[in-house]
Amino acid sequence: MTDKSSNGVRDGFNVRQTRVELPLENTNLDSELQTDLLICHLFVNDGRSIGDITRLGLDNQTVVRALLKRGIILDRRKSARANL
């Protein structure tokens, strides 16, 4: 994944990436990583919403966790706790 510049707010999350680079060879990746990369690709490169991605059979929690884990979006919980 590349480009840590700000990409605005989407689906209520601050987006940190403007482009996701996918590996050319992904058959050796475990299924969880493949799913994470697909979610990130759809969200960033294709501009799909979290709701669009969940319609592909993934639950909301899986989608948001993948985006957080891969650094695509910022965790809103951290900023909420910092303001207390």
C-alpha positions as CSV (number, residue, x, y, z in Angstrom):
1,M,0.0,0.0,0.0
2,T,1.2,3.4,-0.8
3,D,0.6,7.1,-0.3
4,K,-0.1,8.1,3.2
5,S,-1.5,11.5,2.2
6,S,-5.0,12.5,3.4
7,N,-7.8,11.5,1.1
8,G,-10.7,13.1,3.0
9,V,-13.6,11.5,4.9
10,R,-15.6,8.6,3.6
11,D,-18.3,6.6,5.4
12,G,-17.5,8.6,8.5
13,F,-13.8,7.6,8.5
14,N,-10.7,9.7,7.8
15,V,-9.1,8.0,4.8
16,R,-5.3,7.9,4.8
17,Q,-4.5,6.2,1.5
18,T,-5.3,7.4,-2.0
19,R,-4.1,4.2,-3.8
20,V,-3.6,0.5,-2.9
21,E,-1.0,-1.5,-4.8
22,L,-1.9,-5.2,-5.1
23,P,0.8,-7.8,-5.4
24,L,1.1,-9.3,-8.9
25,E,1.4,-12.8,-7.4
26,N,-1.2,-13.4,-4.7
27,T,-1.8,-17.1,-4.8
28,N,0.7,-17.7,-2.0
29,L,-1.0,-15.2,0.3
30,D,-3.3,-16.6,3.1
31,S,-7.0,-16.2,2.6
32,E,-7.3,-13.5,5.4
33,L,-4.7,-11.3,3.7
34,Q,-6.3,-11.8,0.3
35,T,-9.6,-10.7,1.7
36,D,-8.1,-7.7,3.4
37,L,-6.4,-6.6,0.1
38,L,-9.6,-7.1,-1.8
39,I,-11.5,-4.9,0.7
40,C,-8.8,-2.2,0.6
41,H,-8.8,-2.3,-3.2
42,L,-12.5,-2.0,-3.5
43,F,-12.7,0.8,-0.9
44,V,-9.7,2.9,-2.2
45,N,-9.1,2.1,-5.8
46,D,-12.7,1.5,-6.9
47,G,-14.3,4.0,-4.5
48,R,-16.8,1.5,-3.1
49,S,-18.5,2.3,0.2
50,I,-18.3,0.0,3.2
51,G,-22.0,-0.8,2.6
52,D,-21.2,-1.8,-1.0
53,I,-18.5,-4.1,0.1
54,T,-20.7,-5.7,2.8
55,R,-23.2,-6.6,0.0
56,L,-20.5,-9.0,-1.3
57,G,-21.1,-11.2,1.7
58,L,-18.7,-9.7,4.2
59,D,-19.9,-8.3,7.5
60,N,-19.4,-4.6,8.5
61,Q,-16.9,-5.5,11.3
62,T,-14.7,-7.5,8.9
63,V,-14.6,-4.7,6.4
64,V,-13.8,-2.0,9.0
65,R,-11.2,-4.1,10.7
66,A,-9.4,-4.8,7.4
67,L,-9.3,-1.1,6.5
68,L,-8.0,-0.3,10.0
69,K,-5.4,-3.1,10.0
70,R,-4.0,-2.0,6.6
71,G,-3.9,1.7,7.6
72,I,-6.5,2.8,5.1
73,I,-8.7,4.6,7.6
74,L,-8.0,6.1,11.0
75,D,-9.5,4.6,14.1
76,R,-12.2,7.0,15.3
77,R,-12.1,5.5,18.8
78,K,-8.6,6.9,19.4
79,S,-9.5,10.5,18.7
80,A,-12.7,10.2,20.7
81,R,-10.7,9.0,23.8
82,A,-8.1,11.8,23.3
83,N,-10.8,14.5,23.5
84,L,-12.1,13.2,26.9
